[in-house]
Amino acid sequence: MRTHFRYRSSLLLALSLVTSACGGGTEGMEESTHLGTHEPRIEDAQETRMRIGGAVRFDNGGSVMDFIVYRGDLQLMDAKVTFNGIPVEYDITRGSYNLVEFLGSVFTDGRSAEVCAAWQEELLCRTLTAPGDFSILGPQMFQRVSGSQPFWAWWQTSAGASRYELTLTDSSGSDTLERVSMSGTPSYMFYPVNYTGLATLTVEAVALAPDSDVLGELTVQRMVRVSFHLEP
């Protein structure tokens, strides 16, 4: 895994200006003091560094990728973004750099991919590694479950996952009955669920890219689904 970052630092420019002023003798120093110049801080450069956030969500049917590029607090819409060398265009309707893979996913167990963003003279590349394959153990496909009684969802542990996100929807997928994000034991108790009919449970194993606390939260999410019948 690698994360590398380079940019033309305003820090170096500021230092050169201060050096030039000092080299000009007393008059230059007095003028610098009069203008209120200050010694630049390392934090100034850190606060304006480029970051890449977003998520890659995938299952056996393909992948949907959404990346957001920032420099400081400014969201960049004109950066050159690539995923494993493939150009990723900015989608103004989604507010992100979006790429869809329809025929399967580039990710398999343990395989990594790289997303890069270039803007002016800055370049940032981040490595993404897929969480391990896993299965939902319960409820089982087309099982009949009473929504008025507590029932458990449980699944296998996904290697490399830092958390799990659960979404319970109706048969059309348009109505979210419950959504929860959790870590720790791979199980969750639903109670109660005011719905009757076919429901779909989606469990997403979420893996974080390195340095997400500094360079923006960037995740890879492996999705597994099961459909079952909810009854009174």
Disulfide bonds with the S-S distance in Angstrom:
Cys116-Cys125 2.07
